Amino acid sequence: MFKTKKFFITMLLMALTIILAACGTADDETSGSATSGEGGGKKLLVGTEATFAPFESMNDKGEIVGIDVDIMKAIGEEIGSEVEFRNVGWEPVFQQITNGELDLGASGITITDERKETYDFTDPYYEASLMIVVKEDSPIKTLDELKDQKVSVQINTTGHIAAQNLQGKSSSKILAYENQPIAFQEVINGATAAAFGDNAVVIEYLKNNPDSGLKAIESDQFEKEYYGFMVKKGNTELLNRLNEGLAKIKENGKLEEITGQKID
């Protein structure tokens, strides 16, 4: 009797162990990772840094909204994919795409030769250029006047690169921050003489902060930039699907309706 009871308990424990292991495997496969490493899933996880209005920001309901969100939703409709945005921060967008935690990045990301060494980009969907932001009473009028002045930028952006090209990569007068609004705030505080930022973002910031005491300066020394959606290097299937959807919203006029630009 004792042996039979012991045998029954042993078999029961073994069965429970197998069931729990199976459940654990199923959970591991469905939680916390990008749904489509090769672009085949219905939901696309999109990383962004939501302080970059008008391209991405948080509304009063805590939702991510903006130009990039509207474009990606339009692309998703064309290719039959649900789109989920995650506000992870600027540098984590790059890291999480590399790690496979995200399918793509949509955060006003400029297509550059350096970035293309590590990531793949869609066709361009927006043309941008940098602007200089200074106090309204600042005597600064040109980019060259900032060669020996403190400037603030968002870290690892084209504004950061422009500052390094102007002053040198090792310049201690370049103050780099995680997001663009902090860079603007440093000018307001008097910590820097100027900030560099993308034109649409600068214009949106000044419109939303009319009492900031800041103004924007255009400079033809800045080259034109083009934004693209960014995927992991070699994720050709997803890249092709995104380009297919992007081409369709260019053709039907939806992209121009969202951005106010006509881009080939």
C-alpha positions as CSV (number, residue, x, y, z in Angstrom):
1,M,0.0,0.0,0.0
2,F,2.8,2.5,0.9
3,K,4.7,1.7,-2.2
4,T,1.7,2.1,-4.4
5,K,0.8,5.5,-2.8
6,K,4.4,6.7,-3.2
7,F,4.5,5.6,-6.8
8,F,1.2,7.5,-7.5
9,I,2.5,10.7,-5.9
10,T,5.8,10.5,-7.9
11,M,3.9,10.0,-11.2
12,L,1.6,12.9,-10.3
13,L,4.5,15.3,-9.6
14,M,6.2,14.3,-12.9
15,A,3.0,15.0,-14.8
16,L,2.7,18.5,-13.2
17,T,6.3,19.3,-13.9
18,I,5.8,18.5,-17.6
19,I,2.7,20.6,-17.8
20,L,4.4,23.6,-16.1
21,A,7.4,23.4,-18.4
22,A,5.2,23.4,-21.4
23,C,3.3,26.5,-20.2
24,G,6.6,28.2,-19.4
25,T,7.8,27.6,-23.0
26,A,4.7,29.0,-24.5
27,D,4.9,32.2,-22.3
28,D,8.6,32.7,-23.2
29,E,7.8,32.6,-26.9
30,T,5.1,35.2,-26.7
31,S,6.2,37.8,-24.1
32,G,8.5,40.8,-24.3
33,S,10.0,40.5,-27.8
34,A,9.3,41.9,-31.2
35,T,6.5,40.0,-33.0
36,S,8.1,39.8,-36.3
37,G,11.9,39.5,-36.6
38,E,11.7,38.9,-40.3
39,G,8.6,41.1,-40.9
40,G,6.1,38.2,-41.2
41,G,3.9,39.0,-38.2
42,K,0.7,41.0,-38.2
43,K,1.7,43.4,-35.4
44,L,4.8,45.6,-35.8
45,L,6.5,46.9,-32.6
46,V,7.7,50.4,-33.3
47,G,10.2,52.2,-31.0
48,T,10.2,56.0,-30.6
49,E,11.3,58.9,-28.4
50,A,8.1,60.8,-27.8
51,T,9.4,64.3,-27.1
52,F,10.0,65.1,-30.7
53,A,6.8,66.9,-31.7
54,P,5.4,67.2,-34.3
55,F,6.7,63.7,-35.2
56,E,6.0,62.0,-31.9
57,S,4.8,63.3,-28.5
58,M,2.5,62.2,-25.7
59,N,-1.1,63.6,-25.6
60,D,-3.2,64.3,-22.5
61,K,-4.4,60.7,-22.5
62,G,-0.8,59.3,-22.4
63,E,-1.0,58.2,-26.1
64,I,1.9,58.6,-28.6
65,V,0.7,60.8,-31.4
66,G,2.3,62.7,-34.3
67,I,3.4,62.6,-37.9
68,D,5.4,59.3,-37.6
69,V,2.5,57.6,-35.9
70,D,0.1,58.7,-38.6
71,I,2.4,57.6,-41.4
72,M,3.1,54.2,-39.8
73,K,-0.6,53.6,-39.3
74,A,-1.2,54.4,-42.9
75,I,1.5,52.0,-44.0
76,G,0.2,49.4,-41.7
77,E,-3.2,49.6,-43.3
78,E,-1.7,49.2,-46.7
79,I,0.4,46.1,-45.8
80,G,-2.2,44.5,-43.4
81,S,-0.2,44.9,-40.2
82,E,-1.2,46.3,-36.8
83,V,1.2,48.9,-35.5
84,E,2.1,49.3,-31.8
85,F,4.3,52.3,-30.7
86,R,6.5,52.1,-27.7
87,N,8.1,55.2,-26.1
88,V,11.5,53.8,-25.2
89,G,13.8,56.8,-25.5
90,W,16.2,57.9,-28.3
91,E,19.2,55.7,-27.8
92,P,17.3,52.7,-26.7
93,V,15.5,52.7,-30.1
94,F,18.7,51.8,-31.7
95,Q,19.7,49.2,-29.0
96,Q,16.3,47.5,-29.0
97,I,16.2,47.1,-32.8
98,T,19.7,45.5,-32.6
99,N,18.5,43.2,-29.8
100,G,15.3,42.2,-31.6
101,E,13.0,43.8,-29.0
102,L,11.6,46.1,-31.6
103,D,10.8,45.6,-35.3
104,L,11.6,49.1,-36.4
105,G,12.3,52.7,-35.3
106,A,10.2,55.7,-36.2
107,S,11.5,58.8,-34.4
108,G,12.4,61.4,-37.0
109,I,15.5,59.3,-37.8
110,T,17.7,60.9,-40.4
111,I,19.2,58.5,-43.0
112,T,23.0,58.8,-42.8
113,D,25.9,56.8,-44.3
114,E,27.1,56.0,-40.8
115,R,23.8,54.6,-39.6
116,K,23.4,52.6,-42.8
117,E,26.5,50.6,-41.8
118,T,24.5,49.1,-38.9
119,Y,20.8,49.5,-39.9
120,D,18.7,49.4,-43.0
121,F,16.4,52.3,-43.9
122,T,13.2,52.6,-45.9
123,D,12.9,55.1,-48.7
124,P,12.8,58.7,-47.5
125,Y,9.4,60.0,-46.3
126,Y,10.3,63.5,-45.1
127,E,12.8,66.2,-46.0
128,A,14.3,68.2,-43.1
129,S,17.1,70.6,-42.3
130,L,18.7,71.9,-39.1
131,M,18.1,75.3,-37.5
132,I,19.9,77.3,-34.8
133,V,18.0,78.3,-31.8
134,V,19.1,81.3,-29.7
135,K,17.7,83.8,-27.3
136,E,15.6,86.6,-28.9
137,D,18.2,89.2,-27.9
138,S,21.2,87.2,-29.0
139,P,23.6,88.9,-31.5
140,I,24.4,85.6,-33.2
141,K,23.3,85.4,-36.8
142,T,25.5,82.7,-38.4
143,L,26.7,79.2,-37.7
144,D,30.4,80.3,-37.8
145,E,29.9,82.5,-34.8
146,L,29.3,79.4,-32.6
147,K,32.7,77.9,-33.2
148,D,33.9,78.9,-29.7
149,Q,30.5,79.0,-28.0
150,K,28.7,76.5,-25.9
151,V,26.0,74.7,-27.8
152,S,23.3,72.1,-26.7
153,V,22.1,69.2,-28.8
154,Q,20.2,66.0,-28.6
155,I,22.8,63.2,-28.3
156,N,23.8,61.2,-31.3
157,T,21.6,63.2,-33.7
158,T,22.5,65.1,-36.8
159,G,22.5,68.2,-34.7
160,H,25.2,66.6,-32.5
161,I,27.2,65.7,-35.6
162,A,26.8,69.3,-36.9
163,A,28.2,70.7,-33.7
164,Q,31.1,68.2,-33.8
165,N,31.8,69.2,-37.4
166,L,31.9,72.8,-36.3
167,Q,33.9,72.5,-33.1
168,G,35.6,69.1,-33.3
169,K,34.5,65.8,-31.8
170,S,36.3,66.3,-28.6
171,S,35.0,69.8,-27.9
172,S,34.0,70.3,-24.3
173,K,31.6,73.1,-25.4
174,I,29.1,70.7,-26.9
175,L,26.5,69.7,-24.3
176,A,24.5,66.6,-25.4
177,Y,21.2,65.6,-23.9
178,E,18.8,62.7,-24.2
179,N,16.0,64.8,-25.8
180,Q,15.6,68.0,-27.8
181,P,13.5,70.0,-25.3
182,I,16.3,69.8,-22.7
183,A,18.7,71.2,-25.3
184,F,16.4,74.2,-25.9
185,Q,15.9,74.7,-22.1
186,E,19.7,75.0,-21.7
187,V,19.6,78.1,-24.1
188,I,16.7,79.5,-22.0
189,N,18.8,78.9,-18.8
190,G,21.8,80.6,-20.3
191,A,23.9,77.5,-20.1
192,T,24.5,77.5,-23.8
193,A,24.6,80.2,-26.5
194,A,22.6,78.1,-28.9
195,A,21.0,74.8,-29.7
196,F,20.7,72.8,-32.9
197,G,17.5,71.1,-33.9
198,D,15.5,69.9,-36.9
199,N,13.4,72.6,-38.5
200,A,9.9,71.2,-38.0
201,V,10.7,70.4,-34.4
202,V,12.1,73.8,-33.7
203,I,9.1,75.5,-35.3
204,E,6.7,73.3,-33.3
205,Y,8.5,74.1,-30.1
206,L,8.5,77.8,-30.6
207,K,4.8,77.7,-31.6
208,N,3.9,75.7,-28.4
209,N,6.2,77.9,-26.2
210,P,5.6,81.5,-27.4
211,D,7.0,82.9,-24.1
212,S,10.3,81.0,-24.3
213,G,12.2,84.0,-25.4
214,L,13.8,82.0,-28.2
215,K,14.1,82.5,-31.9
216,A,15.2,80.3,-34.8
217,I,17.9,81.0,-37.4
218,E,18.2,79.3,-40.8
219,S,21.6,78.5,-42.2
220,D,22.4,77.3,-45.7
221,Q,25.5,75.7,-44.2
222,F,23.3,72.8,-43.0
223,E,22.7,70.1,-45.6
224,K,19.2,68.8,-46.4
225,E,18.3,65.6,-44.4
226,Y,15.8,62.8,-45.1
227,Y,14.0,60.7,-42.6
228,G,13.4,57.0,-43.0
229,F,12.1,54.2,-40.9
230,M,14.9,52.0,-39.5
231,V,15.1,48.2,-39.2
232,K,17.7,45.7,-38.2
233,K,20.5,45.2,-40.8
234,G,19.5,42.4,-43.1
235,N,15.8,42.4,-42.3
236,T,15.0,42.6,-46.0
237,E,11.5,41.1,-45.8
238,L,10.2,43.7,-43.4
239,L,12.1,46.5,-45.2
240,N,10.4,45.5,-48.5
241,R,7.0,45.4,-46.9
242,L,7.5,48.9,-45.4
243,N,8.7,50.3,-48.7
244,E,5.7,48.8,-50.5
245,G,3.3,50.5,-48.1
246,L,5.2,53.7,-48.2
247,A,5.1,53.7,-52.0
248,K,1.3,53.2,-51.9
249,I,0.7,56.2,-49.6
250,K,3.0,58.3,-51.7
251,E,1.0,57.4,-54.8
252,N,-2.4,57.9,-53.2
253,G,-1.5,61.2,-51.6
254,K,-1.9,60.1,-48.0
255,L,1.8,60.9,-47.2
256,E,1.5,64.4,-48.5
257,E,-1.7,64.9,-46.6
258,I,0.0,63.9,-43.4
259,T,3.4,65.7,-43.8
260,G,2.5,68.7,-46.0
261,Q,5.4,67.6,-48.3
262,K,5.5,65.9,-51.6
263,I,8.5,63.6,-51.7
264,D,9.5,61.0,-54.3
